[in-house]
Amino acid sequence: MTDDFKNYLKSYEKSGKGAEKKQRRNSTKATLLWILFGGFIVSCILPVLFVLWIPYLIFIFFYAGREWMG
């Protein structure tokens, strides 16, 4: 890797585009977590809703895996 590219990667989050992308990703994660926890609480009250909550939980694991991989 060249030094210019290393410097670009270091300062990417400080740039406008990188900061915007990080903010959008954080808001998406927060929304998904709120839905996950809210769905779990409602599912505990109404056990029939576990049928809807379990596929969403599987989706969250796939999303987290994709984010973790890059």
PARO-28353 format. One record per atom (N, C-alpha, C): residue number from 1; residue in one letter; chain; atom name; y negated, x, z negated. Coordinates in pm, 1 decimal. Layout:
BEGIN
<lumlo k="NUM" r="A" c="A" a="CA" v="Y" u="X" w="Z"/>
...
END
This chain:
BEGIN
<lumlo k="1" r="M" c="A" a="N" v="117.8" u="83.5" w="0.0"/>
<lumlo k="1" r="M" c="A" a="CA" v="0.0" u="0.0" w="0.0"/>
<lumlo k="1" r="M" c="A" a="C" v="-124.3" u="88.1" w="0.0"/>
<lumlo k="2" r="T" c="A" a="N" v="-219.4" u="48.0" w="76.9"/>
<lumlo k="2" r="T" c="A" a="CA" v="-342.6" u="125.0" w="80.3"/>
<lumlo k="2" r="T" c="A" a="C" v="-429.8" u="89.3" w="-39.9"/>
<lumlo k="3" r="D" c="A" a="N" v="-522.7" u="177.5" w="-70.6"/>
<lumlo k="3" r="D" c="A" a="CA" v="-611.1" u="155.0" w="-184.8"/>
<lumlo k="3" r="D" c="A" a="C" v="-701.9" u="34.7" w="-163.3"/>
<lumlo k="4" r="D" c="A" a="N" v="-743.2" u="11.5" w="-38.9"/>
<lumlo k="4" r="D" c="A" a="CA" v="-828.8" u="-104.2" w="-10.2"/>
<lumlo k="4" r="D" c="A" a="C" v="-755.9" u="-234.5" w="-41.1"/>
<lumlo k="5" r="F" c="A" a="N" v="-629.2" u="-240.3" w="-3.1"/>
<lumlo k="5" r="F" c="A" a="CA" v="-551.1" u="-361.3" w="-28.4"/>
<lumlo k="5" r="F" c="A" a="C" v="-527.3" u="-381.0" w="-177.9"/>
<lumlo k="6" r="K" c="A" a="N" v="-504.0" u="-273.3" w="-250.8"/>
<lumlo k="6" r="K" c="A" a="CA" v="-486.7" u="-282.1" w="-396.0"/>
<lumlo k="6" r="K" c="A" a="C" v="-613.9" u="-333.9" w="-462.5"/>
<lumlo k="7" r="N" c="A" a="N" v="-727.4" u="-286.8" w="-418.4"/>
<lumlo k="7" r="N" c="A" a="CA" v="-855.3" u="-334.5" w="-473.3"/>
<lumlo k="7" r="N" c="A" a="C" v="-878.8" u="-481.2" w="-439.5"/>
<lumlo k="8" r="Y" c="A" a="N" v="-837.0" u="-521.0" w="-320.3"/>
<lumlo k="8" r="Y" c="A" a="CA" v="-850.0" u="-661.2" w="-280.4"/>
<lumlo k="8" r="Y" c="A" a="C" v="-764.9" u="-750.4" w="-371.1"/>
<lumlo k="9" r="L" c="A" a="N" v="-643.5" u="-708.7" w="-398.7"/>
<lumlo k="9" r="L" c="A" a="CA" v="-556.3" u="-786.9" w="-485.8"/>
<lumlo k="9" r="L" c="A" a="C" v="-609.3" u="-793.9" w="-628.5"/>
<lumlo k="10" r="K" c="A" a="N" v="-667.0" u="-685.7" w="-677.5"/>
<lumlo k="10" r="K" c="A" a="CA" v="-720.8" u="-683.9" w="-813.2"/>
<lumlo k="10" r="K" c="A" a="C" v="-840.0" u="-779.1" w="-827.1"/>
<lumlo k="11" r="S" c="A" a="N" v="-924.0" u="-785.6" w="-724.4"/>
<lumlo k="11" r="S" c="A" a="CA" v="-1045.9" u="-866.4" w="-733.9"/>
<lumlo k="11" r="S" c="A" a="C" v="-1030.2" u="-1004.3" w="-668.7"/>
<lumlo k="12" r="Y" c="A" a="N" v="-909.1" u="-1043.4" w="-629.9"/>
<lumlo k="12" r="Y" c="A" a="CA" v="-889.7" u="-1171.3" w="-560.9"/>
<lumlo k="12" r="Y" c="A" a="C" v="-923.7" u="-1289.6" w="-651.9"/>
<lumlo k="13" r="E" c="A" a="N" v="-879.3" u="-1284.2" w="-778.6"/>
<lumlo k="13" r="E" c="A" a="CA" v="-905.2" u="-1395.9" w="-869.7"/>
<lumlo k="13" r="E" c="A" a="C" v="-1053.7" u="-1406.6" w="-904.4"/>
<lumlo k="14" r="K" c="A" a="N" v="-1126.3" u="-1297.8" w="-891.5"/>
<lumlo k="14" r="K" c="A" a="CA" v="-1268.9" u="-1300.8" w="-920.4"/>
<lumlo k="14" r="K" c="A" a="C" v="-1348.4" u="-1360.7" w="-803.9"/>
<lumlo k="15" r="S" c="A" a="N" v="-1289.4" u="-1358.1" w="-684.7"/>
<lumlo k="15" r="S" c="A" a="CA" v="-1359.7" u="-1412.6" w="-568.6"/>
<lumlo k="15" r="S" c="A" a="C" v="-1360.9" u="-1564.7" w="-576.0"/>
<lumlo k="16" r="G" c="A" a="N" v="-1447.4" u="-1626.1" w="-500.6"/>
<lumlo k="16" r="G" c="A" a="CA" v="-1459.8" u="-1772.1" w="-501.7"/>
<lumlo k="16" r="G" c="A" a="C" v="-1332.9" u="-1842.2" w="-458.4"/>
<lumlo k="17" r="K" c="A" a="N" v="-1271.1" u="-1790.3" w="-354.7"/>
<lumlo k="17" r="K" c="A" a="CA" v="-1150.0" u="-1852.3" w="-301.3"/>
<lumlo k="17" r="K" c="A" a="C" v="-1034.4" u="-1840.9" w="-401.0"/>
<lumlo k="18" r="G" c="A" a="N" v="-1019.6" u="-1726.9" w="-461.4"/>
<lumlo k="18" r="G" c="A" a="CA" v="-912.0" u="-1706.0" w="-558.7"/>
<lumlo k="18" r="G" c="A" a="C" v="-932.5" u="-1788.1" w="-684.1"/>
<lumlo k="19" r="A" c="A" a="N" v="-1056.1" u="-1796.6" w="-730.4"/>
<lumlo k="19" r="A" c="A" a="CA" v="-1085.6" u="-1876.1" w="-850.5"/>
<lumlo k="19" r="A" c="A" a="C" v="-1062.2" u="-2024.3" w="-823.6"/>
<lumlo k="20" r="E" c="A" a="N" v="-1099.3" u="-2070.7" w="-705.2"/>
<lumlo k="20" r="E" c="A" a="CA" v="-1078.7" u="-2211.8" w="-670.0"/>
<lumlo k="20" r="E" c="A" a="C" v="-929.9" u="-2245.1" w="-664.0"/>
<lumlo k="21" r="K" c="A" a="N" v="-852.8" u="-2155.7" w="-604.6"/>
<lumlo k="21" r="K" c="A" a="CA" v="-708.2" u="-2177.9" w="-593.9"/>
<lumlo k="21" r="K" c="A" a="C" v="-642.5" u="-2178.3" w="-732.0"/>
<lumlo k="22" r="K" c="A" a="N" v="-685.3" u="-2088.3" w="-819.8"/>
<lumlo k="22" r="K" c="A" a="CA" v="-629.7" u="-2082.8" w="-954.9"/>
<lumlo k="22" r="K" c="A" a="C" v="-665.9" u="-2208.9" w="-1032.9"/>
<lumlo k="23" r="Q" c="A" a="N" v="-788.5" u="-2256.6" w="-1018.3"/>
<lumlo k="23" r="Q" c="A" a="CA" v="-831.2" u="-2377.7" w="-1087.5"/>
<lumlo k="23" r="Q" c="A" a="C" v="-751.6" u="-2498.4" w="-1038.1"/>
<lumlo k="24" r="R" c="A" a="N" v="-730.4" u="-2509.1" w="-908.6"/>
<lumlo k="24" r="R" c="A" a="CA" v="-653.4" u="-2620.3" w="-851.9"/>
<lumlo k="24" r="R" c="A" a="C" v="-509.2" u="-2616.1" w="-900.7"/>
<lumlo k="25" r="R" c="A" a="N" v="-450.5" u="-2496.6" w="-906.5"/>
<lumlo k="25" r="R" c="A" a="CA" v="-313.0" u="-2481.1" w="-953.6"/>
<lumlo k="25" r="R" c="A" a="C" v="-302.6" u="-2518.6" w="-1101.5"/>
<lumlo k="26" r="N" c="A" a="N" v="-400.1" u="-2477.8" w="-1182.2"/>
<lumlo k="26" r="N" c="A" a="CA" v="-399.0" u="-2511.7" w="-1324.5"/>
<lumlo k="26" r="N" c="A" a="C" v="-413.9" u="-2661.3" w="-1346.8"/>
<lumlo k="27" r="S" c="A" a="N" v="-499.1" u="-2726.9" w="-1268.5"/>
<lumlo k="27" r="S" c="A" a="CA" v="-515.9" u="-2871.2" w="-1285.2"/>
<lumlo k="27" r="S" c="A" a="C" v="-390.1" u="-2946.1" w="-1242.0"/>
<lumlo k="28" r="T" c="A" a="N" v="-322.5" u="-2897.2" w="-1138.3"/>
<lumlo k="28" r="T" c="A" a="CA" v="-196.8" u="-2958.3" w="-1095.6"/>
<lumlo k="28" r="T" c="A" a="C" v="-91.0" u="-2944.4" w="-1203.8"/>
<lumlo k="29" r="K" c="A" a="N" v="-82.8" u="-2826.1" w="-1264.1"/>
<lumlo k="29" r="K" c="A" a="CA" v="14.2" u="-2804.7" w="-1372.3"/>
<lumlo k="29" r="K" c="A" a="C" v="-15.5" u="-2895.6" w="-1490.4"/>
<lumlo k="30" r="A" c="A" a="N" v="-142.5" u="-2908.8" w="-1525.9"/>
<lumlo k="30" r="A" c="A" a="CA" v="-180.0" u="-2993.2" w="-1639.5"/>
<lumlo k="30" r="A" c="A" a="C" v="-144.9" u="-3139.4" w="-1612.6"/>
<lumlo k="31" r="T" c="A" a="N" v="-171.6" u="-3186.5" w="-1492.1"/>
<lumlo k="31" r="T" c="A" a="CA" v="-138.5" u="-3324.3" w="-1456.3"/>
<lumlo k="31" r="T" c="A" a="C" v="11.2" u="-3348.3" w="-1463.7"/>
<lumlo k="32" r="L" c="A" a="N" v="89.1" u="-3256.3" w="-1409.6"/>
<lumlo k="32" r="L" c="A" a="CA" v="234.4" u="-3271.1" w="-1412.7"/>
<lumlo k="32" r="L" c="A" a="C" v="288.4" u="-3270.0" w="-1555.3"/>
<lumlo k="33" r="L" c="A" a="N" v="232.3" u="-3186.3" w="-1640.3"/>
<lumlo k="33" r="L" c="A" a="CA" v="277.4" u="-3183.1" w="-1779.7"/>
<lumlo k="33" r="L" c="A" a="C" v="242.3" u="-3311.1" w="-1853.6"/>
<lumlo k="34" r="W" c="A" a="N" v="122.8" u="-3366.1" w="-1830.5"/>
<lumlo k="34" r="W" c="A" a="CA" v="85.8" u="-3492.2" w="-1894.9"/>
<lumlo k="34" r="W" c="A" a="C" v="177.9" u="-3604.8" w="-1851.6"/>
<lumlo k="35" r="I" c="A" a="N" v="210.4" u="-3610.1" w="-1724.3"/>
<lumlo k="35" r="I" c="A" a="CA" v="303.0" u="-3712.3" w="-1674.7"/>
<lumlo k="35" r="I" c="A" a="C" v="441.1" u="-3692.2" w="-1736.4"/>
<lumlo k="36" r="L" c="A" a="N" v="483.4" u="-3567.4" w="-1748.1"/>
<lumlo k="36" r="L" c="A" a="CA" v="613.9" u="-3537.7" w="-1805.6"/>
<lumlo k="36" r="L" c="A" a="C" v="622.5" u="-3583.9" w="-1951.0"/>
<lumlo k="37" r="F" c="A" a="N" v="524.9" u="-3546.0" w="-2032.4"/>
<lumlo k="37" r="F" c="A" a="CA" v="527.7" u="-3583.5" w="-2173.6"/>
<lumlo k="37" r="F" c="A" a="C" v="506.4" u="-3733.7" w="-2192.4"/>
<lumlo k="38" r="G" c="A" a="N" v="414.9" u="-3790.2" w="-2117.7"/>
<lumlo k="38" r="G" c="A" a="CA" v="392.8" u="-3935.3" w="-2127.1"/>
<lumlo k="38" r="G" c="A" a="C" v="515.7" u="-4014.1" w="-2084.6"/>
<lumlo k="39" r="G" c="A" a="N" v="579.5" u="-3968.8" w="-1978.3"/>
<lumlo k="39" r="G" c="A" a="CA" v="701.9" u="-4035.2" w="-1932.0"/>
<lumlo k="39" r="G" c="A" a="C" v="814.1" u="-4024.9" w="-2032.6"/>
<lumlo k="40" r="F" c="A" a="N" v="822.8" u="-3912.2" w="-2100.1"/>
<lumlo k="40" r="F" c="A" a="CA" v="926.6" u="-3896.6" w="-2201.7"/>
<lumlo k="40" r="F" c="A" a="C" v="903.9" u="-3991.6" w="-2318.6"/>
<lumlo k="41" r="I" c="A" a="N" v="778.5" u="-4002.9" w="-2362.7"/>
<lumlo k="41" r="I" c="A" a="CA" v="748.2" u="-4092.4" w="-2475.1"/>
<lumlo k="41" r="I" c="A" a="C" v="776.5" u="-4237.2" w="-2437.1"/>
<lumlo k="42" r="V" c="A" a="N" v="732.2" u="-4277.3" w="-2319.5"/>
<lumlo k="42" r="V" c="A" a="CA" v="758.3" u="-4414.2" w="-2274.7"/>
<lumlo k="42" r="V" c="A" a="C" v="908.3" u="-4436.2" w="-2255.4"/>
<lumlo k="43" r="S" c="A" a="N" v="980.5" u="-4334.9" w="-2208.9"/>
<lumlo k="43" r="S" c="A" a="CA" v="1125.0" u="-4346.4" w="-2189.9"/>
<lumlo k="43" r="S" c="A" a="C" v="1197.6" u="-4362.3" w="-2322.1"/>
<lumlo k="44" r="C" c="A" a="N" v="1145.8" u="-4301.5" w="-2426.2"/>
<lumlo k="44" r="C" c="A" a="CA" v="1207.7" u="-4319.0" w="-2558.0"/>
<lumlo k="44" r="C" c="A" a="C" v="1189.0" u="-4462.4" w="-2607.7"/>
<lumlo k="45" r="I" c="A" a="N" v="1077.0" u="-4523.5" w="-2573.8"/>
<lumlo k="45" r="I" c="A" a="CA" v="1051.0" u="-4661.8" w="-2613.8"/>
<lumlo k="45" r="I" c="A" a="C" v="1135.3" u="-4757.7" w="-2529.7"/>
<lumlo k="46" r="L" c="A" a="N" v="1137.9" u="-4734.1" w="-2400.0"/>
<lumlo k="46" r="L" c="A" a="CA" v="1216.1" u="-4816.9" w="-2307.2"/>
<lumlo k="46" r="L" c="A" a="C" v="1321.3" u="-4729.2" w="-2239.5"/>
<lumlo k="47" r="P" c="A" a="N" v="1443.4" u="-4722.3" w="-2293.9"/>
<lumlo k="47" r="P" c="A" a="CA" v="1545.9" u="-4630.8" w="-2240.8"/>
<lumlo k="47" r="P" c="A" a="C" v="1580.2" u="-4652.5" w="-2093.8"/>
<lumlo k="48" r="V" c="A" a="N" v="1553.5" u="-4770.3" w="-2040.4"/>
<lumlo k="48" r="V" c="A" a="CA" v="1582.6" u="-4796.2" w="-1899.4"/>
<lumlo k="48" r="V" c="A" a="C" v="1500.1" u="-4704.0" w="-1808.9"/>
<lumlo k="49" r="L" c="A" a="N" v="1384.2" u="-4661.8" w="-1855.3"/>
<lumlo k="49" r="L" c="A" a="CA" v="1296.3" u="-4576.9" w="-1774.4"/>
<lumlo k="49" r="L" c="A" a="C" v="1347.0" u="-4433.8" w="-1759.5"/>
<lumlo k="50" r="F" c="A" a="N" v="1451.2" u="-4394.5" w="-1833.4"/>
<lumlo k="50" r="F" c="A" a="CA" v="1509.1" u="-4262.4" w="-1813.0"/>
<lumlo k="50" r="F" c="A" a="C" v="1558.8" u="-4245.6" w="-1670.0"/>
<lumlo k="51" r="V" c="A" a="N" v="1594.1" u="-4356.8" w="-1606.8"/>
<lumlo k="51" r="V" c="A" a="CA" v="1638.5" u="-4352.4" w="-1466.6"/>
<lumlo k="51" r="V" c="A" a="C" v="1526.7" u="-4298.7" w="-1378.0"/>
<lumlo k="52" r="L" c="A" a="N" v="1402.2" u="-4330.4" w="-1408.7"/>
<lumlo k="52" r="L" c="A" a="CA" v="1288.5" u="-4280.0" w="-1331.7"/>
<lumlo k="52" r="L" c="A" a="C" v="1242.3" u="-4143.3" w="-1380.1"/>
<lumlo k="53" r="W" c="A" a="N" v="1261.3" u="-4115.7" w="-1506.2"/>
<lumlo k="53" r="W" c="A" a="CA" v="1210.7" u="-3992.1" w="-1565.2"/>
<lumlo k="53" r="W" c="A" a="C" v="1295.5" u="-3871.2" w="-1526.0"/>
<lumlo k="54" r="I" c="A" a="N" v="1424.4" u="-3887.5" w="-1515.1"/>
<lumlo k="54" r="I" c="A" a="CA" v="1513.5" u="-3775.1" w="-1485.0"/>
<lumlo k="54" r="I" c="A" a="C" v="1486.0" u="-3715.4" w="-1346.0"/>
<lumlo k="55" r="P" c="A" a="N" v="1468.8" u="-3795.2" w="-1238.3"/>
<lumlo k="55" r="P" c="A" a="CA" v="1434.0" u="-3732.6" w="-1109.1"/>
<lumlo k="55" r="P" c="A" a="C" v="1300.0" u="-3658.0" w="-1114.0"/>
<lumlo k="56" r="Y" c="A" a="N" v="1204.2" u="-3710.9" w="-1190.0"/>
<lumlo k="56" r="Y" c="A" a="CA" v="1076.9" u="-3642.0" w="-1204.2"/>
<lumlo k="56" r="Y" c="A" a="C" v="1095.4" u="-3508.2" w="-1275.4"/>
<lumlo k="57" r="L" c="A" a="N" v="1181.3" u="-3505.8" w="-1375.6"/>
<lumlo k="57" r="L" c="A" a="CA" v="1210.4" u="-3381.7" w="-1446.5"/>
<lumlo k="57" r="L" c="A" a="C" v="1272.6" u="-3278.9" w="-1352.6"/>
<lumlo k="58" r="I" c="A" a="N" v="1361.8" u="-3323.1" w="-1267.1"/>
<lumlo k="58" r="I" c="A" a="CA" v="1422.3" u="-3232.9" w="-1167.8"/>
<lumlo k="58" r="I" c="A" a="C" v="1314.5" u="-3179.0" w="-1073.6"/>
<lumlo k="59" r="F" c="A" a="N" v="1221.8" u="-3266.3" w="-1030.6"/>
<lumlo k="59" r="F" c="A" a="CA" v="1112.3" u="-3222.9" w="-944.2"/>
<lumlo k="59" r="F" c="A" a="C" v="1027.8" u="-3117.0" w="-1013.3"/>
<lumlo k="60" r="I" c="A" a="N" v="1000.3" u="-3134.1" w="-1143.0"/>
<lumlo k="60" r="I" c="A" a="CA" v="920.4" u="-3037.4" w="-1218.7"/>
<lumlo k="60" r="I" c="A" a="C" v="989.0" u="-2900.9" w="-1220.6"/>
<lumlo k="61" r="F" c="A" a="N" v="1121.2" u="-2899.3" w="-1238.1"/>
<lumlo k="61" r="F" c="A" a="CA" v="1192.7" u="-2771.6" w="-1238.8"/>
<lumlo k="61" r="F" c="A" a="C" v="1184.2" u="-2702.6" w="-1103.4"/>
<lumlo k="62" r="F" c="A" a="N" v="1195.9" u="-2777.9" w="-995.0"/>
<lumlo k="62" r="F" c="A" a="CA" v="1182.8" u="-2717.8" w="-862.4"/>
<lumlo k="62" r="F" c="A" a="C" v="1040.2" u="-2665.4" w="-839.7"/>
<lumlo k="63" r="Y" c="A" a="N" v="940.6" u="-2741.9" w="-882.4"/>
<lumlo k="63" r="Y" c="A" a="CA" v="800.8" u="-2699.1" w="-868.1"/>
<lumlo k="63" r="Y" c="A" a="C" v="774.0" u="-2572.7" w="-948.5"/>
<lumlo k="64" r="A" c="A" a="N" v="824.4" u="-2568.8" w="-1072.2"/>
<lumlo k="64" r="A" c="A" a="CA" v="804.8" u="-2451.0" w="-1155.8"/>
<lumlo k="64" r="A" c="A" a="C" v="874.9" u="-2329.5" w="-1095.8"/>
<lumlo k="65" r="G" c="A" a="N" v="992.2" u="-2349.0" w="-1040.9"/>
<lumlo k="65" r="G" c="A" a="CA" v="1063.4" u="-2239.2" w="-977.1"/>
<lumlo k="65" r="G" c="A" a="C" v="988.5" u="-2185.6" w="-856.0"/>
<lumlo k="66" r="R" c="A" a="N" v="930.6" u="-2276.8" w="-779.3"/>
<lumlo k="66" r="R" c="A" a="CA" v="855.0" u="-2234.5" w="-661.5"/>
<lumlo k="66" r="R" c="A" a="C" v="729.5" u="-2156.3" w="-702.1"/>
<lumlo k="67" r="E" c="A" a="N" v="662.3" u="-2202.0" w="-807.4"/>
<lumlo k="67" r="E" c="A" a="CA" v="544.8" u="-2131.6" w="-855.9"/>
<lumlo k="67" r="E" c="A" a="C" v="582.4" u="-1994.7" w="-912.8"/>
<lumlo k="68" r="W" c="A" a="N" v="697.2" u="-1989.2" w="-979.1"/>
<lumlo k="68" r="W" c="A" a="CA" v="740.4" u="-1864.5" w="-1039.5"/>
<lumlo k="68" r="W" c="A" a="C" v="776.3" u="-1760.7" w="-931.4"/>
<lumlo k="69" r="M" c="A" a="N" v="835.2" u="-1808.5" w="-822.2"/>
<lumlo k="69" r="M" c="A" a="CA" v="875.1" u="-1718.3" w="-714.4"/>
<lumlo k="69" r="M" c="A" a="C" v="753.6" u="-1667.0" w="-636.8"/>
<lumlo k="70" r="G" c="A" a="N" v="644.6" u="-1734.5" w="-643.9"/>
<lumlo k="70" r="G" c="A" a="CA" v="526.7" u="-1680.7" w="-576.2"/>
<lumlo k="70" r="G" c="A" a="C" v="458.5" u="-1783.4" w="-502.0"/>
END
